[in-house]
């Protein structure tokens, strides 16, 4: 939890303090900074974190080694039990096990971590500086250079304050040291050429792995209130059903634009059915045009983007995260299910021989698509996102399941996406058949957000202004009124 910022190569404390100030929304109460001859490291987060990792940087006894991190390590208790007798732990933090592991294994220690993280570590005894990011890039990490100094942070917008030459996204599944450069420590598993075939066995393994994955994300901090962003889709609905069996009180959240006449999207209605079936404490919000417009400015500021395909879904994330933050500090999501089980509609038109390869490609791209939007927008409200489908064990299993079981023809001849995933939970009491075998929704709520975005753009931008902006700023890729509106807002929020 919390945000990180730092530099290596100079003692530029002034800039790092400015960057941390931009991350203050993540909680200014736990503010820590450490500087030395050629580095400055800082962390900011909310006070009283139940998992004990609020105060950072974490330093060893003689301050020759230290680290800062954003995220959660789900297997930290097991690692700590293994290292406890040989390392003088000073906190109960999940983050400190990273420093303890490094003490034992060096930079390769990141291979043992099960979680989501963006971290920086220094070791003055060996003159080592290290950055690392989790395998799939669930946590954000950016870096850039100014002169001979590297600056880094967990949020893109904070890096703009360092006046770096260019902002780079740190690659997921890598660590970096000046001596070794970027080292890939994780690779997505290849599509198995000898796939699993027994449907019952596959279903059992899906249920077992997903249940375990949800459990470790709920029980890492058992006293922390947990929620779920319930969009009415199959993946989040299944996660809700599993989590409701493991949590004393699970909150679910759904938002909708509505149509002004009391009618709601199929997603919104389905989320109600899921909440009723699983017994969650359900919260709803009907989004107004004013809500949308206010969120739009903040989203563009946080993401530093004016691309409609990025901004539209991001506004949804921002608003539902804001709702959830009033009740919980951790939310589960269904992110990754479409990539694992061929849930995207266009995949139905792929030859089956190419479906799993496409699934693997999509998984590899998640870090600069859905994940890049979700994490910083949730963290704006001190909200931790945990995605049970993006678990290494689940990914490995998915690459062993043949495409013919992911996309399968039903009795009516229509192709059913995520068939094996639906089958795994059929007749098990998790969800009603109405939700489990639900087809393509007629009025998805995110289409309402896209429609409103288009209406706003048409009202505020005419063709003449769009043409002028496009001509004056050829590198901005302004090819629609909507893109022109977002570009204008981006220029406003940057000043």
NURO-18876 format. One record per residue (C-alpha): z, y, x negated; residue in three letters; residue number from 1. Coordinates in nm, 2 decimals. Each point is the difference from the previous one (the first is absolute). Layout:
// residues N
SITE      pz      py      px  type  seq
SITE       Z       Y       X   ala  NUM
...
END
This chain:
// residues 495
SITE      pz      py      px  type  seq
SITE    0.00    0.00    0.00   unk    1
SITE   -0.04    0.36   -0.11   unk    2
SITE   -0.27    0.18   -0.21   unk    3
SITE   -0.05    0.00   -0.37   unk    4
SITE   -0.16    0.25   -0.24   unk    5
SITE   -0.01    0.02   -0.38   unk    6
SITE   -0.20    0.07   -0.31   unk    7
SITE   -0.03   -0.15   -0.35   unk    8
SITE   -0.13    0.19   -0.30   unk    9
SITE    0.20    0.32    0.04   unk   10
SITE    0.33    0.12    0.14   unk   11
SITE   -0.15    0.19    0.29   unk   12
SITE    0.31    0.01    0.22   unk   13
SITE   -0.12    0.30    0.20   unk   14
SITE   -0.30   -0.17    0.13   unk   15
SITE    0.18   -0.32    0.09   unk   16
SITE    0.27    0.20    0.19   unk   17
SITE   -0.28    0.16    0.20   unk   18
SITE   -0.16   -0.34    0.07   unk   19
SITE    0.34   -0.14    0.12   unk   20
SITE    0.04    0.31    0.22   unk   21
SITE   -0.33   -0.10    0.17   unk   22
SITE    0.16   -0.35    0.06   unk   23
SITE    0.32    0.15    0.15   unk   24
SITE   -0.09   -0.13    0.35   unk   25
SITE    0.09   -0.34   -0.13   unk   26
SITE    0.36    0.11   -0.04   unk   27
SITE    0.13    0.27   -0.23   unk   28
SITE    0.36   -0.14    0.01   unk   29
SITE   -0.06   -0.26   -0.27   unk   30
SITE   -0.18    0.21   -0.26   unk   31
SITE    0.00   -0.12   -0.36   unk   32
SITE   -0.18    0.11   -0.32   unk   33
SITE    0.00   -0.12   -0.36   unk   34
SITE   -0.18    0.16   -0.29   unk   35
SITE   -0.04   -0.08   -0.37   unk   36
SITE   -0.22    0.13   -0.28   unk   37
SITE   -0.33   -0.09    0.15   unk   38
SITE    0.07   -0.10    0.36   unk   39
SITE    0.15    0.10    0.33   unk   40
SITE    0.08   -0.24    0.28   unk   41
SITE    0.11    0.08    0.35   unk   42
SITE    0.08   -0.16    0.34   unk   43
SITE    0.10    0.14    0.34   unk   44
SITE    0.11   -0.19    0.30   unk   45
SITE    0.24   -0.01    0.30   unk   46
SITE    0.37   -0.04   -0.07   unk   47
SITE    0.20   -0.30    0.10   unk   48
SITE   -0.28   -0.25   -0.03   unk   49
SITE    0.14   -0.33    0.12   unk   50
SITE   -0.18   -0.20   -0.27   unk   51
SITE    0.18    0.20   -0.27   unk   52
SITE   -0.31    0.14   -0.18   unk   53
SITE    0.04    0.36    0.11   unk   54
SITE    0.09    0.15   -0.34   unk   55
SITE   -0.26   -0.01   -0.28   unk   56
SITE   -0.10    0.01   -0.28   unk   57
SITE    0.18   -0.32   -0.09   unk   58
SITE    0.09   -0.01   -0.37   unk   59
SITE    0.16   -0.26   -0.22   unk   60
SITE    0.33    0.06   -0.17   unk   61
SITE   -0.13    0.19   -0.30   unk   62
SITE   -0.28    0.16    0.19   unk   63
SITE   -0.26   -0.14   -0.22   unk   64
SITE   -0.18   -0.16    0.30   unk   65
SITE   -0.04    0.12    0.35   unk   66
SITE   -0.22   -0.02    0.31   unk   67
SITE   -0.09    0.16    0.33   unk   68
SITE   -0.16   -0.18    0.29   unk   69
SITE   -0.11    0.04    0.36   unk   70
SITE    0.00   -0.31    0.23   unk   71
SITE    0.19   -0.32    0.05   unk   72
SITE    0.04   -0.32   -0.20   unk   73
SITE    0.06   -0.29    0.25   unk   74
SITE    0.10   -0.26   -0.25   unk   75
SITE    0.25    0.23   -0.19   unk   76
SITE    0.31   -0.21    0.09   unk   77
SITE   -0.16   -0.31   -0.14   unk   78
SITE   -0.10    0.17   -0.32   unk   79
SITE    0.34    0.17   -0.03   unk   80
SITE    0.18   -0.34    0.04   unk   81
SITE   -0.22   -0.14   -0.29   unk   82
SITE    0.07    0.30   -0.23   unk   83
SITE    0.35    0.10    0.10   unk   84
SITE    0.19   -0.16   -0.29   unk   85
SITE   -0.23    0.13   -0.26   unk   86
SITE   -0.06    0.36    0.12   unk   87
SITE    0.27    0.27    0.06   unk   88
SITE   -0.11    0.11    0.35   unk   89
SITE    0.14    0.34    0.10   unk   90
SITE   -0.11    0.02    0.36   unk   91
SITE   -0.09   -0.22    0.30   unk   92
SITE   -0.35    0.14    0.01   unk   93
SITE   -0.30   -0.22    0.05   unk   94
SITE   -0.17    0.24   -0.25   unk   95
SITE    0.23   -0.08   -0.29   unk   96
SITE   -0.12   -0.35   -0.02   unk   97
SITE   -0.33    0.14   -0.12   unk   98
SITE    0.17    0.15   -0.31   unk   99
SITE    0.20   -0.33   -0.05   unk  100
SITE   -0.32   -0.20    0.02   unk  101
SITE   -0.18    0.23   -0.24   unk  102
SITE    0.29   -0.05   -0.25   unk  103
SITE   -0.08   -0.37    0.01   unk  104
SITE   -0.38   -0.01    0.02   unk  105
SITE   -0.14    0.34   -0.08   unk  106
SITE   -0.28    0.14    0.22   unk  107
SITE   -0.10   -0.35    0.12   unk  108
SITE    0.32    0.02    0.21   unk  109
SITE   -0.19    0.14    0.29   unk  110
SITE   -0.16   -0.34    0.05   unk  111
SITE    0.34   -0.13    0.14   unk  112
SITE    0.04    0.28    0.26   unk  113
SITE   -0.06   -0.08    0.37   unk  114
SITE   -0.02    0.32    0.18   unk  115
SITE   -0.18    0.34    0.03   unk  116
SITE    0.06    0.24   -0.28   unk  117
SITE   -0.12    0.29   -0.21   unk  118
SITE    0.20    0.03   -0.31   unk  119
SITE    0.03    0.17   -0.34   unk  120
SITE    0.21   -0.13   -0.29   unk  121
SITE    0.08    0.13   -0.35   unk  122
SITE    0.14   -0.17   -0.31   unk  123
SITE    0.07    0.24   -0.29   unk  124
SITE    0.10   -0.29   -0.23   unk  125
SITE   -0.35   -0.13    0.01   unk  126
SITE   -0.17    0.32    0.09   unk  127
SITE   -0.14   -0.15    0.32   unk  128
SITE   -0.10    0.19    0.32   unk  129
SITE   -0.11   -0.21    0.29   unk  130
SITE   -0.14    0.05    0.35   unk  131
SITE   -0.05   -0.29    0.26   unk  132
SITE   -0.11   -0.04    0.36   unk  133
SITE    0.05   -0.30    0.24   unk  134
SITE   -0.27   -0.27    0.03   unk  135
SITE   -0.19    0.15    0.30   unk  136
SITE    0.10    0.36   -0.03   unk  137
SITE    0.22    0.02    0.30   unk  138
SITE    0.19    0.28   -0.18   unk  139
SITE   -0.19    0.31   -0.11   unk  140
SITE   -0.03    0.11   -0.37   unk  141
SITE   -0.21    0.27   -0.15   unk  142
SITE   -0.05    0.14   -0.35   unk  143
SITE   -0.19    0.26   -0.19   unk  144
SITE   -0.02    0.18   -0.34   unk  145
SITE    0.06    0.35   -0.12   unk  146
SITE   -0.05    0.04   -0.36   unk  147
SITE    0.17   -0.29   -0.18   unk  148
SITE    0.24   -0.07    0.29   unk  149
SITE   -0.02   -0.25    0.28   unk  150
SITE    0.15    0.10    0.33   unk  151
SITE    0.07   -0.25    0.28   unk  152
SITE    0.15    0.00    0.35   unk  153
SITE    0.02   -0.21    0.31   unk  154
SITE   -0.18    0.26    0.22   unk  155
SITE   -0.34    0.15   -0.06   unk  156
SITE    0.08    0.35    0.12   unk  157
SITE    0.29    0.03   -0.25   unk  158
SITE   -0.24   -0.06   -0.29   unk  159
SITE   -0.20    0.31    0.09   unk  160
SITE    0.30    0.20   -0.12   unk  161
SITE   -0.04   -0.13   -0.35   unk  162
SITE   -0.35    0.16   -0.04   unk  163
SITE   -0.14   -0.32   -0.14   unk  164
SITE   -0.37   -0.03   -0.09   unk  165
SITE   -0.06   -0.27    0.27   unk  166
SITE    0.21   -0.21    0.23   unk  167
SITE   -0.03   -0.38   -0.04   unk  168
SITE    0.14   -0.27    0.22   unk  169
SITE    0.19   -0.25   -0.21   unk  170
SITE   -0.16   -0.35    0.05   unk  171
SITE    0.21   -0.25    0.19   unk  172
SITE    0.10   -0.32   -0.17   unk  173
SITE    0.01    0.17   -0.34   unk  174
SITE    0.24    0.14   -0.25   unk  175
SITE   -0.07    0.26   -0.27   unk  176
SITE    0.13    0.07   -0.35   unk  177
SITE   -0.16    0.24   -0.25   unk  178
SITE   -0.03   -0.29   -0.24   unk  179
SITE   -0.16   -0.26    0.23   unk  180
SITE   -0.17    0.23    0.26   unk  181
SITE   -0.04   -0.14    0.35   unk  182
SITE    0.10   -0.37    0.02   unk  183
SITE   -0.07   -0.19    0.32   unk  184
SITE    0.29   -0.23    0.08   unk  185
SITE   -0.11   -0.11    0.35   unk  186
SITE   -0.34   -0.11    0.13   unk  187
SITE   -0.08   -0.09    0.36   unk  188
SITE   -0.04   -0.38    0.03   unk  189
SITE   -0.36   -0.11    0.02   unk  190
SITE   -0.13   -0.16    0.32   unk  191
SITE    0.09   -0.37   -0.03   unk  192
SITE   -0.31   -0.23   -0.02   unk  193
SITE    0.21   -0.29    0.13   unk  194
SITE    0.15    0.16    0.32   unk  195
SITE    0.27   -0.13    0.22   unk  196
SITE   -0.13   -0.18    0.30   unk  197
SITE    0.30   -0.13    0.21   unk  198
SITE    0.05    0.25    0.28   unk  199
SITE    0.35   -0.10    0.08   unk  200
SITE    0.11    0.01   -0.36   unk  201
SITE   -0.16    0.34   -0.06   unk  202
SITE    0.17    0.14    0.31   unk  203
SITE    0.34   -0.13   -0.12   unk  204
SITE   -0.05    0.17   -0.34   unk  205
SITE   -0.11    0.33    0.16   unk  206
SITE    0.32    0.00    0.22   unk  207
SITE    0.22   -0.10   -0.29   unk  208
SITE   -0.13    0.25   -0.25   unk  209
SITE   -0.02    0.29    0.24   unk  210
SITE    0.35   -0.07    0.13   unk  211
SITE    0.13    0.00   -0.36   unk  212
SITE   -0.19    0.31   -0.08   unk  213
SITE    0.14    0.19    0.30   unk  214
SITE    0.35   -0.12   -0.08   unk  215
SITE    0.01    0.13   -0.36   unk  216
SITE   -0.13    0.34    0.12   unk  217
SITE    0.27    0.02    0.27   unk  218
SITE    0.29   -0.15   -0.19   unk  219
SITE   -0.05    0.18   -0.34   unk  220
SITE    0.21    0.27    0.16   unk  221
SITE    0.17   -0.17    0.30   unk  222
SITE    0.20    0.30    0.10   unk  223
SITE   -0.31    0.23    0.02   unk  224
SITE   -0.14    0.06    0.35   unk  225
SITE   -0.34   -0.16    0.03   unk  226
SITE   -0.30    0.08    0.22   unk  227
SITE   -0.36   -0.10    0.05   unk  228
SITE   -0.31    0.21    0.05   unk  229
SITE   -0.13   -0.19    0.30   unk  230
SITE   -0.36    0.10    0.07   unk  231
SITE   -0.06   -0.28    0.25   unk  232
SITE   -0.21   -0.19   -0.25   unk  233
SITE    0.05   -0.37   -0.07   unk  234
SITE    0.14    0.03   -0.35   unk  235
SITE    0.28    0.26    0.08   unk  236
SITE    0.08   -0.19    0.32   unk  237
SITE    0.06   -0.33   -0.19   unk  238
SITE    0.21    0.18   -0.27   unk  239
SITE    0.20    0.15    0.29   unk  240
SITE    0.06   -0.34    0.15   unk  241
SITE    0.12   -0.14   -0.34   unk  242
SITE    0.21    0.30   -0.09   unk  243
SITE    0.17    0.01    0.34   unk  244
SITE    0.14   -0.35   -0.08   unk  245
SITE    0.14    0.11   -0.33   unk  246
SITE    0.13    0.35    0.07   unk  247
SITE    0.30    0.09    0.21   unk  248
SITE   -0.19    0.29    0.15   unk  249
SITE   -0.37    0.06   -0.06   unk  250
SITE   -0.15    0.33    0.11   unk  251
SITE   -0.37    0.02    0.08   unk  252
SITE   -0.22    0.31    0.02   unk  253
SITE   -0.32    0.08    0.18   unk  254
SITE   -0.19    0.32    0.06   unk  255
SITE   -0.29    0.09    0.22   unk  256
SITE   -0.22    0.30    0.09   unk  257
SITE   -0.02   -0.10    0.37   unk  258
SITE   -0.26    0.15    0.23   unk  259
SITE    0.21    0.25    0.19   unk  260
SITE    0.00   -0.22    0.31   unk  261
SITE    0.26   -0.25   -0.10   unk  262
SITE   -0.25   -0.25   -0.14   unk  263
SITE    0.06   -0.14   -0.35   unk  264
SITE   -0.20   -0.19   -0.26   unk  265
SITE    0.00   -0.38    0.00   unk  266
SITE    0.19    0.01   -0.34   unk  267
SITE    0.28    0.21    0.15   unk  268
SITE    0.04   -0.23    0.30   unk  269
SITE   -0.01   -0.31   -0.22   unk  270
SITE    0.28    0.15   -0.22   unk  271
SITE    0.21    0.02    0.31   unk  272
SITE   -0.06   -0.36    0.08   unk  273
SITE    0.09   -0.11   -0.35   unk  274
SITE    0.32    0.21    0.00   unk  275
SITE    0.10   -0.16    0.34   unk  276
SITE   -0.08   -0.35   -0.12   unk  277
SITE    0.19    0.03   -0.33   unk  278
SITE    0.29    0.21    0.13   unk  279
SITE   -0.04    0.29   -0.24   unk  280
SITE    0.13    0.35    0.05   unk  281
SITE   -0.33    0.17    0.08   unk  282
SITE   -0.09    0.37   -0.05   unk  283
SITE   -0.31    0.17    0.12   unk  284
SITE   -0.16    0.34   -0.05   unk  285
SITE   -0.28    0.16    0.19   unk  286
SITE   -0.18    0.22   -0.26   unk  287
SITE   -0.12    0.34    0.11   unk  288
SITE   -0.29    0.20   -0.15   unk  289
SITE    0.26    0.23   -0.16   unk  290
SITE    0.17   -0.30   -0.16   unk  291
SITE   -0.33   -0.11   -0.14   unk  292
SITE   -0.09    0.34   -0.14   unk  293
SITE    0.34    0.06   -0.17   unk  294
SITE   -0.02   -0.35   -0.16   unk  295
SITE   -0.36    0.06   -0.11   unk  296
SITE    0.10    0.29   -0.23   unk  297
SITE    0.29   -0.20   -0.16   unk  298
SITE   -0.22   -0.31   -0.05   unk  299
SITE   -0.27    0.20   -0.18   unk  300
SITE    0.26    0.16   -0.22   unk  301
SITE    0.16   -0.33   -0.09   unk  302
SITE   -0.32   -0.19   -0.06   unk  303
SITE   -0.21    0.28   -0.15   unk  304
SITE   -0.30   -0.13    0.19   unk  305
SITE   -0.25    0.13    0.25   unk  306
SITE   -0.18   -0.33    0.07   unk  307
SITE    0.00   -0.08    0.38   unk  308
SITE    0.03   -0.38   -0.06   unk  309
SITE    0.31    0.06   -0.20   unk  310
SITE    0.16    0.28    0.21   unk  311
SITE   -0.04   -0.15    0.35   unk  312
SITE    0.21   -0.32   -0.05   unk  313
SITE    0.24    0.20   -0.22   unk  314
SITE    0.09    0.23    0.28   unk  315
SITE    0.10   -0.31    0.20   unk  316
SITE    0.21   -0.12   -0.28   unk  317
SITE    0.17    0.33   -0.04   unk  318
SITE    0.10    0.04    0.36   unk  319
SITE    0.12   -0.36    0.05   unk  320
SITE    0.20    0.03   -0.33   unk  321
SITE    0.16    0.32    0.12   unk  322
SITE    0.11   -0.18    0.33   unk  323
SITE    0.14   -0.30   -0.19   unk  324
SITE    0.19    0.21   -0.25   unk  325
SITE    0.23    0.12    0.28   unk  326
SITE    0.14   -0.35    0.04   unk  327
SITE   -0.06   -0.21   -0.31   unk  328
SITE   -0.06    0.03   -0.38   unk  329
SITE   -0.21   -0.32   -0.04   unk  330
SITE   -0.31   -0.10    0.20   unk  331
SITE   -0.20   -0.32   -0.01   unk  332
SITE   -0.37    0.01    0.05   unk  333
SITE   -0.29   -0.24    0.06   unk  334
SITE   -0.20    0.14   -0.29   unk  335
SITE   -0.21   -0.26   -0.18   unk  336
SITE   -0.05   -0.25    0.28   unk  337
SITE   -0.36    0.10    0.07   unk  338
SITE   -0.08   -0.04   -0.37   unk  339
SITE    0.17   -0.34   -0.03   unk  340
SITE   -0.13   -0.15    0.32   unk  341
SITE   -0.34    0.16    0.06   unk  342
SITE    0.11    0.23    0.28   unk  343
SITE   -0.26    0.27   -0.02   unk  344
SITE   -0.27   -0.01    0.26   unk  345
SITE   -0.28    0.04   -0.25   unk  346
SITE    0.10   -0.32   -0.18   unk  347
SITE   -0.11   -0.20    0.30   unk  348
SITE   -0.36    0.08   -0.10   unk  349
SITE    0.04   -0.12   -0.35   unk  350
SITE   -0.12   -0.35   -0.11   unk  351
SITE    0.31   -0.22   -0.01   unk  352
SITE   -0.07   -0.07   -0.37   unk  353
SITE    0.07    0.37   -0.08   unk  354
SITE    0.29    0.08    0.23   unk  355
SITE    0.28   -0.09   -0.24   unk  356
SITE   -0.16    0.19   -0.28   unk  357
SITE   -0.01    0.30    0.23   unk  358
SITE    0.36   -0.05    0.09   unk  359
SITE    0.09    0.00   -0.37   unk  360
SITE   -0.20    0.31   -0.07   unk  361
SITE    0.18    0.18    0.29   unk  362
SITE    0.34   -0.10   -0.14   unk  363
SITE   -0.10    0.15   -0.33   unk  364
SITE   -0.10    0.33    0.16   unk  365
SITE    0.31    0.04    0.21   unk  366
SITE    0.18    0.21   -0.26   unk  367
SITE   -0.24    0.29    0.04   unk  368
SITE   -0.05   -0.03    0.38   unk  369
SITE    0.28   -0.09    0.24   unk  370
SITE    0.28   -0.03   -0.25   unk  371
SITE   -0.08    0.33   -0.17   unk  372
SITE    0.04    0.17    0.34   unk  373
SITE    0.30   -0.19    0.13   unk  374
SITE    0.25    0.02   -0.28   unk  375
SITE    0.01    0.37   -0.08   unk  376
SITE   -0.01    0.10    0.37   unk  377
SITE    0.29   -0.23    0.09   unk  378
SITE    0.19    0.12   -0.31   unk  379
SITE   -0.03    0.35    0.12   unk  380
SITE    0.26   -0.10    0.26   unk  381
SITE    0.21   -0.22   -0.24   unk  382
SITE   -0.15   -0.31    0.17   unk  383
SITE   -0.05   -0.32   -0.20   unk  384
SITE   -0.31   -0.20    0.10   unk  385
SITE    0.02   -0.37   -0.05   unk  386
SITE   -0.31   -0.22    0.05   unk  387
SITE    0.08   -0.37    0.04   unk  388
SITE   -0.36   -0.11   -0.01   unk  389
SITE   -0.05    0.15   -0.34   unk  390
SITE    0.21   -0.26   -0.17   unk  391
SITE   -0.13   -0.19   -0.30   unk  392
SITE    0.07   -0.34    0.16   unk  393
SITE   -0.18    0.10    0.33   unk  394
SITE   -0.30    0.12   -0.19   unk  395
SITE   -0.02   -0.32   -0.20   unk  396
SITE    0.01   -0.20    0.32   unk  397
SITE   -0.27    0.21    0.17   unk  398
SITE   -0.24   -0.06   -0.29   unk  399
SITE    0.03   -0.37    0.06   unk  400
SITE   -0.09    0.01    0.37   unk  401
SITE   -0.37   -0.05    0.08   unk  402
SITE   -0.18    0.28    0.18   unk  403
SITE   -0.10   -0.24    0.28   unk  404
SITE    0.37    0.00    0.11   unk  405
SITE    0.03    0.37   -0.03   unk  406
SITE   -0.29    0.08    0.22   unk  407
SITE   -0.06   -0.27    0.26   unk  408
SITE   -0.20   -0.03    0.32   unk  409
SITE    0.20   -0.02    0.32   unk  410
SITE   -0.09   -0.20    0.31   unk  411
SITE   -0.21    0.29    0.13   unk  412
SITE   -0.20    0.01   -0.32   unk  413
SITE    0.14    0.33   -0.12   unk  414
SITE    0.14    0.01   -0.35   unk  415
SITE    0.38    0.04   -0.03   unk  416
SITE    0.12    0.19   -0.30   unk  417
SITE    0.32   -0.11   -0.17   unk  418
SITE   -0.02   -0.33    0.18   unk  419
SITE    0.22   -0.21   -0.23   unk  420
SITE    0.26    0.27    0.00   unk  421
SITE    0.01    0.01    0.38   unk  422
SITE    0.01   -0.38    0.01   unk  423
SITE    0.29   -0.01   -0.24   unk  424
SITE    0.22    0.18    0.25   unk  425
SITE   -0.14   -0.15    0.32   unk  426
SITE    0.25   -0.17    0.23   unk  427
SITE    0.29    0.08   -0.23   unk  428
SITE    0.16    0.27    0.22   unk  429
SITE   -0.07    0.29   -0.23   unk  430
SITE   -0.24    0.18    0.23   unk  431
SITE   -0.15   -0.05    0.34   unk  432
SITE   -0.35   -0.14    0.01   unk  433
SITE   -0.12    0.33    0.15   unk  434
SITE    0.09    0.18   -0.32   unk  435
SITE   -0.07   -0.28   -0.25   unk  436
SITE   -0.36   -0.06    0.11   unk  437
SITE   -0.07    0.36    0.10   unk  438
SITE   -0.36    0.10   -0.08   unk  439
SITE   -0.15    0.33   -0.11   unk  440
SITE    0.18    0.28    0.18   unk  441
SITE   -0.20    0.23    0.23   unk  442
SITE    0.17    0.33   -0.09   unk  443
SITE    0.16   -0.02   -0.34   unk  444
SITE    0.25    0.29   -0.05   unk  445
SITE   -0.14    0.10   -0.33   unk  446
SITE   -0.34    0.08    0.17   unk  447
SITE    0.19    0.26    0.20   unk  448
SITE    0.12    0.16   -0.32   unk  449
SITE   -0.36    0.00   -0.13   unk  450
SITE   -0.13    0.15    0.32   unk  451
SITE    0.26    0.29   -0.01   unk  452
SITE   -0.09    0.07   -0.36   unk  453
SITE   -0.36    0.04    0.09   unk  454
SITE    0.08    0.23    0.29   unk  455
SITE    0.22    0.22   -0.22   unk  456
SITE   -0.28    0.02   -0.26   unk  457
SITE   -0.26    0.09    0.25   unk  458
SITE    0.22    0.28    0.14   unk  459
SITE    0.09    0.15   -0.34   unk  460
SITE   -0.31   -0.05   -0.21   unk  461
SITE   -0.36    0.09    0.09   unk  462
SITE   -0.32   -0.12   -0.17   unk  463
SITE   -0.04    0.32   -0.19   unk  464
SITE    0.35   -0.02   -0.16   unk  465
SITE   -0.04   -0.37   -0.07   unk  466
SITE   -0.33    0.07   -0.18   unk  467
SITE    0.15    0.29   -0.20   unk  468
SITE    0.30   -0.21   -0.11   unk  469
SITE   -0.22   -0.29   -0.10   unk  470
SITE   -0.23    0.23   -0.20   unk  471
SITE    0.29    0.19   -0.17   unk  472
SITE    0.18   -0.32   -0.09   unk  473
SITE   -0.25   -0.28   -0.07   unk  474
SITE    0.25   -0.23   -0.16   unk  475
SITE    0.22   -0.01    0.32   unk  476
SITE   -0.24   -0.23    0.19   unk  477
SITE    0.02    0.21    0.32   unk  478
SITE   -0.24   -0.19    0.23   unk  479
SITE    0.15    0.07    0.34   unk  480
SITE    0.20    0.26    0.19   unk  481
SITE    0.30   -0.22   -0.03   unk  482
SITE   -0.02   -0.01   -0.38   unk  483
SITE   -0.05    0.37    0.00   unk  484
SITE    0.31    0.06    0.20   unk  485
SITE    0.21   -0.22   -0.23   unk  486
SITE   -0.14    0.17   -0.30   unk  487
SITE    0.10    0.34    0.14   unk  488
SITE    0.35   -0.13    0.06   unk  489
SITE    0.02   -0.15   -0.35   unk  490
SITE   -0.08    0.33   -0.15   unk  491
SITE    0.27    0.17    0.21   unk  492
SITE    0.27   -0.25   -0.09   unk  493
SITE   -0.08    0.01   -0.37   unk  494
SITE    0.05    0.38   -0.03   unk  495
END
